[in-house]
Amino acid sequence: MADVISQNRAVVWVQENGDGTSFVPYADRADGMAMTGKSIPLQGVTPVYGRDVNGNPIVISINKTAPGDLPTATIQIYEKAALTVLENMVSRQCPLNFQLRMVACGPLDNPFIWDKITAFSKGILTTYSPGDGPGLEYDGSQMTASGSISFQNTLFLVRTGLSGLTLGAEVEDALSIAGIPDEDCNECGTGYPGADQILFIGYDGGAAAPHVTVSEDGGSTNTIMTTDPFVATETVDFIQAKLVGPATIRVIIGTATTDVAAKAKIAYTDVVIGDLATVGAWTDTLIDATTIGDVVTAMLWARHDRLYLATDSNEIYIDAHQGEDGTEAASYVGANQIDAFAMSIDGRKVYAAGAANLILRETDRSGLFATRNGPSGGGAFTALAVAEDETLYAGNGQKLYKSVDGAATAGNWSELKDFGAGYTVTAIQCIADDSQYLRAVVSAAADGQVWESVNGGNSWREITPIVNAGHSAAYFSKVNDNHAVVVGAASGGVSFGQILQPTG
């Protein structure tokens, strides 16, 4: 019974002043708010009937159809002698974000105390019904107004915490992580274990050849792959992975260090579900246009035919052949190093950013990178993320910024969080691609932290940390809003990661 939440412990919060502002609680006395009739359509199903040998109908298939409607809810509030939030929505006709927060224990109006949030984003008021009254007969009861609101999307957040994740027999620093986010609901018959279960992690080489580990259970068990890529003193970084067949996964890696005997290089291998640790060989791909001693500084496998590679000669290359080519000419050559890529949700825009406040953008797969504008006084970009509404988030120096115009002007960047001297942002998540729900992974010389915001960066909480030696990279689930895996420097003589998961 302890996990059951009653109605008197549920509160509606409204972001009355728009994206990136604080939410206001409707939790107390006449300032309460009802949220009823909630509906979240998922998909329609239509049976297809055949007949059995006796001529009776039998379902032979299920056809799935689009939801046909948006998530909806009815909001009710008391009429007052002042304008209400619903009346403001009537006048302005702008979308607002709502949250239904559940609080098992504690004050209902404290923004930092909640156990679960159901977020209803980009709500449009479709029908407004002013409160009934006056009646013909005397009636001293309160007048109640209501509005029907349709929302663009929903997501579910619960309180999360970090737990240590020992990465098998590996002892070096973990530098990069990739996973397979696709969900097949066990319908494909390939042995695929499901979304977020297959993870690949790349490591520093130390005095020996660098390792790659693979997990098929979400990180609980990590196995060093049978063949090592690259050579001693090199690293496995910028790891990317995609399904390239029903049961085949291609893994592409780059190296950020070199034995000074080769041009900038990546490597790839194909592995089979059910035996993912077995690697016959890694195939090196040298980027021909680079010079001996060059290394990779950033990589993004955006689509099957768009592998973006940056080098320390301040170049960007685009490989259209899943890491196999290496003969392409540079699409961009500049004066500063590129250290981060990000792609918009629709795939039409790719951002690249790096040293000296440099940020670029490619549109419509053109191969042309145009210079944009970083925040005023900005330093080195270290991480990028793009939300569904195309809000751009960036780690720059020790701070997290957002741009509402795709980095068109310096003045439209806003500082969201200063993490303190020595810290840099290594990864950013727009949870469920929503611009109002963020996570940031940051790292200093010997300390890594994970931060979370549920109001577009207006306020932040640090997710309770465990002792670590710094965070290098993170894998964020695309199907579970409350799951991530963070990796970083070895701690206590063993490679070390952390898993973000619900605490309840």
N, C-alpha and C positions, 0 to 999 in steps of 0.2 A: 504493500500500500504506500510505501514511502515515495515511490516514483510517480504516483498518480497526482496530477495537478488539477485542482478545482478551479472553477471559473473566477472565484475571487482572488486567485493568484495569477491571473492572466491580465496583461495590460497592453493596450494599443499605444504605440509611439508613432509620431508623424514627423517627417522631415519638412516642416512647414516652409522653410526658406530655400528649399531646393538642394540639389546635389552638393555634397561636401560640407553641409552644415550639420549642426547637432539635431538629434531627434528630440521631440517634446513629448513627455508622457501625459496621457489622459487617464490618470490613475486615482484622482482624489475627489470625493464628494460630487458636486455638480459639474466638475471638470472631467467626469468619467466619459468613456466612449464605449459603445457596443460594436462588436464586429461579428455579424451573424451571416448565415447563408453562404459560408465560404465554399468555393468549388474550384478544384484544380483539374481541368480536363487533361487527360494524357493521350489517349488514342481511342479510336473506335474499332470495334471488331464485328465482322459480319461472317456468319457461318456459310459454308458452301456444302450443299447436301448432295449425296449420291444415294444409292439404295443398296441394301444387302440382298442376299440370294432369295430372301422371302419377300422382296419388294418393299421393305420398310425403309424409311429415311435414315440416313446415317451421315454424320459429319465427316467429310473427307478433307476439308481444309478450313483454315481461318484467314480471312482477308483483313488486313489492318488498314485503317483509314486515318486521315488527319483528325486532330481533336475537334475541329469545328467551332471552337470557342476559346476565349482567353480565360485565365483564372479570374474569378469574380468574388466580390464580397459586398455585403450591405453594411454601411456605417450608420450608426445612430448616435445623436448627441442631443442634449437639451438646448432648446431655444434660449437665447439670452438677449439682453439689451445691447450687446456688442456683436460685431461681425464674428461668425464662427468659421472654422476651417473649411467647412463645406461651402459656405457662401463665398469665401475667397476663391475656392476652386471654380465656382460658377462664374465669378467675375473674370478671373485670370485665364481660365481654361488651360492651365499648365499641369503637366503630370507631377504627382508627388509620390514619394516612397513611404510605405507604411511597414511597421513591424508589429507582430504579435509576440510579446515577450512573456515567458513563463518563469516565475520566480518561486522556487520551492520554499525559500526562507529568506527573510530580510525585507527592507522597504521596497515598495513597488516602483518608486520614482528615482531610484539611484541608477544612473546609466551604467555603472560598473558591476552591478549585481543582477545577474540573470543566469538561467540554466539552459534555456532553449530559446532560439529566435526563429520564427517563421517569417521570412522577409517577402513582402509583396512589393515589387518594384515597378516604377513608371506607371502609376495608377492614373487612369483617366476617368473623371466623373461623367457617367453617361446619362444618369437620371437623378434629379434632385427633387425631393418631396418636402416642402416646408411643414413644420409641425401643425397638426390639426388644432383648430380653435380660432375664435371662441365658439362654443356651442350655444344653441338657443337657450338651454337651461343653464343655470349657474353651475360652473365647474371650475374649481380652484386647483386642478391638477396641472402638472408640468406639461408644457408643449414639447414634443419630440420631433426633431427633423431627421431625415434619413437620406442617404444617397447610395446609388448603385455605382460601383467602381469596377472597372476592368483593368487588369494588370498585364504588363508585358511578360513577366516571368516571376518565378518564386524560387526560393532556396531555403535550406534548413541548416541551422547551425546549433551545435551544442557546445558545452564547455569541453575544451580539449587540453591535453597535457602532453609532455614529451617523456618518452621512455628510451633508455639506452638500447642500442642495437649493435651487438658485437658481430663484426663482419668475418666470421669464420676464422680461418688460419692466417688471414692477411694481417700484415703488421705495418704497412706503409700508409702514408696519408692518402685518403680518398679525395680525388680531385673532381670527379664528375659522375653524374648518375642519369640514367634514362630508363624509361619503362614503357610498357605497352598498355595504353589506356582503353583499348577497345573492349566492348562487352558483347559476347555472343550468346549469353544465357544457356550455355551448354548445348546449343542446337546444331553446331557445325560438325560434331563428331571427329574433331582433330586432336582431342586431348588438351586443348587450350584451357588453362586453369582459370581464366577470367581476368577482368580488368584489374590492373595494379598488382597483379601477382608476379609477373615477370619483370625483373629489375636487373639492369647491367650497371656495374660500377667500375670506373677506371681509377688507377692508382699511380702514385709516384714510383719510379723505378728503383731509387736508391742505388745500391751497388750492383744490382742484378736487373735483368729485363723486367719491365713493368708488367703487372698482372691486370686481368679483367676478371671480375667475379660475376656470377649469375645466380639469381634466385628465382624459384618458381612458386614460392609461398609468401610473397610480399616482403621478403627480407629476413624472415625468421631463420632461414638456412641459406648461406651463401657459399658457393663452390667456385674455386679458382678454375678458370677454363683451361683445358688441357694443353693449349699452345699459347705461348706468350707472344704479343706483338712487339715490334721495335727492338731496340737493343739496350744494354745497360746504360744507366744514367738518363735515359729518356723517360718521358711520362706518357700516360694515357689520359687524355683530357678531351673535353667537348664531345662526349659520347652521345651518339644518336642511334635510335633503333626503330624500325618499322616492319610490319608484316609485308613480305613480298611474295607470299603464296599462302595457301590455306593453312599450312603448318610450318612455314619457313620464315625466319626473321633475319633481316640483314642488320648487322651492327657496323656502324662507321665510327672511327675514332680519329683523333688528331693528336699531335704531340706539340707541347709548348716548350720543349727543350730539344736540343739536337746534339748528335755526336760530331757535328761539323763536317760530315762527309756526304751530305745529301741536301737536295733542295727541300723546300717546305713540303711536308708529306702528310697524307692521311693513310688509313688502312681500313679494309673491310673484310668481313667474313659472313657467310650464311650458315645459320644453325637451325636445327630442327626441333620443334616442340616435342618434349619427351626425352630429349638427349641434348639439351641446350649447352651443356658444359663441354661437349666434344667439338673441338675445332681442328679440322685437318690442317689448315694454314690460314694465315692472314695475308691478304694481297696488298702490298704497298702501292699507293698511287702518288707519284711525285708531281707536283704542280710545275710543269715545264717552264713557265714564264718566270719563275722565281730564281733566285741565285742560291748557290751552296751556302748553307748556314742559316737560311730563313726558316721560320717556324710559323705554325698556325697560332693565331691569337683569339679567334672566335669562329664558331660554326653553328649553322642552323639548317637542318633538313626540313624545309618548310613544306614542300610537296615532293612527290616521287621524282619529279624532274627539276627540282630547284634546291640544290645543295649550295648554301652560301658559305664561303670560306674567306677569312681575313688573315693577313700575314703581317709580320713585324716590319715589312717594307711598305706598310701603309696602303695595301692593296685589298681589293675585294674581287673574288672569282666566283662564278656561278657554274656549277657542274650539273649538267642535265642528264647524267647517266649513272645515278645512284652511287657516286663515288668512284667510278671506274675510269673516268676520262683523263683529266690532268693536262689536256692539251689546250684548254680554253685560254683566251687572252683575258687580261684583267678588265673588269667592267668599271673599276674605279681605281685611281691612283692619287693619293693626296699627301699631305705633309704630316699627318698625325695618325697614330695607330688606332685601329678599330678593335674594341674589346667586348662588344655586345651586339646581338641582333634581337629583333622581335618582329612578329608578323601580326597584322590585324586579323580579326576573326573571320572576315570574308576572304582573306588571302590576297587582297588587292594591293596592300601596302606592306612593305618591308622596311623597317628602320634599322639603321646601323649607327653606332655611337662609340666614342672612345675618348682619347686624350684631348686635353686643351678645349674642353667644352664643345667638341665636334659632334654634330648629329646630322645624319643624312636620311633621305627617304627615296625609295624606289616605288613607283606606282605601275599597276597593270602589267607586271612581269616584263617591263621594258628593258631591264638591264642598265638603266640610267639612274644614277644616284644624285639627287639634287641636295645641295646644302641647305639645312634648316637652321634654326636658332636655338641655342641652349639658354638656360636661365641666366639672368644678369649676374655677373660675378661667379659663374659656375666654374667647376674644375673638371676633373676627369669623370666621364660616364662609366659606370661599372655594371649596370643591369637595366633592362627595359621590359615593359609589359604593356599590352594594349587591351582595353576593355571592349565589350561589345558595342558600347556607344561611342567608341573610338577615342575615349579619354586615354592619353598617353602618360604612363608613369615611368619614372627614371630614378635610379640611384646616381647621384652626382656628388662627388666629394664625400662628405660624411652625412649627407642629407638625402631625403626622398622628396621628389618634386612631382607635380602633375602639370600637364599641358592640355588645354581644352580645344586647341586649334591645330593639333598635329605638329607642334613645334614651329609654327609659322612665325611667331613673334616672341621675343624675349619677355615682353611684358605680360604675356598670357600664361607664363609658368607660375605656379604657386608652390611655396615650400610647405610640405606637410609635416615633416618630422626631422629634427636634428638628432642623430643618434650619438653624438659626442665625438670628441677628438680621437682619432685612431681607428674609428669604425668605417667600414664601407658596406654598401648594399650588394650582396652577392646574388640574390634572387627575389623576384616580386611575383605575387599571385593576385590576380583579380578572381576572387572566388566565384565559381559558376559564371565567369566572364563579366560579372557585375561590377561596375565602377565604384559602388558604395561599400564593398566588402573586400578587404585587402589583407594580405599577409606580406611581411617583409622579413627576409633572412639577412642578418648583418653579421659582420665578423671583424674582430680586431686581431692583434698579433697572437693572442692566446685565449680568446674568448669569443664564442658565437652566441647569438641571440635570435629568437623568433618573436616577432611582434604582430599584433592583429588589430584591425580597425573595423568597426561595424557601422561607420558613418562617413565613409569616403575620405578618411584620413583626418577628420576633425579632432578625434581623440584616439589614443592608442593604449593597449595593455600588452605587457610582455608576458608571453606564455611561460609559465613557471619553468625556469631553465634547470638543466642538470650540468654538472661540471664537464667542460669540454675544452679543447685546445683551438677551437676556431671552426667555422663553417665554410665550406667551399662551394657547395651546390645543393639543389633541392629538386625533388620530383613531387609535383602536385597532382593529385588525382583529378580527373575530369568528370568522374561519376559519383564521387563521394566528397561532399563539401567539407568533411571533417577529417581528411586523411592526407598526409604528406610524409615523405622520408627525406631527411636532411643528412648529408655526409660532410666530413671534414677531416681535420688533422688527426693523426693517431694520438691516442691518449692512454697512458698507463702501459705503453709498450705494445698495444694492439690497435688495429684499425677500428674506427669508432664512428657510428652513425646514431641518429635519433629518429624515432617514429612519432609522428603527431597523430593522436587518436583520441576519441571521447574518453573522458575521465569517469563518467557514470557507469 
